[in-house]
Amino acid sequence: MSLDLSKLSEEELIELNRRIVERLQLVRAAKNLTRLACFSVRMTVEFETDDGRTIGGTVARLNQKTATVVTASGRWRVSPSLLRPAPAQQASSAAAPRVVAMPRRQE
């Protein structure tokens, strides 16, 4: 498909941009939903933080766009694109608790 953008008016370019952004949002939402479906509540997962640390925890809730992961340091809302299942040795460890207390939010 070849589209000559030089022949479009400013209004047409703005409309094209709006439609492209909407389509990209739809595609990203579908990918996110597919990734989120790979996880389930009580599944042991891990993810990398911005500073390079690997955090492990348990999925407490699957939200519309994120997963709530409970760790020893608290609750994290994590994009499913950053999550991965924890290694089998860690997930099957007998010392790992099956129920994790979730602290109350301070409002």
Secondary structure, DSSP 8 states (H G I E B T S, - for coil): ----GGGS-HHHHHHHHHHHHHHHHHHHHHHHHHHHTT--TT-EEEEE-TTS-EEEEEEEEE-SS-EEEEETTEEEEE-TTT-EE--HHHHT-TTS-SS--------
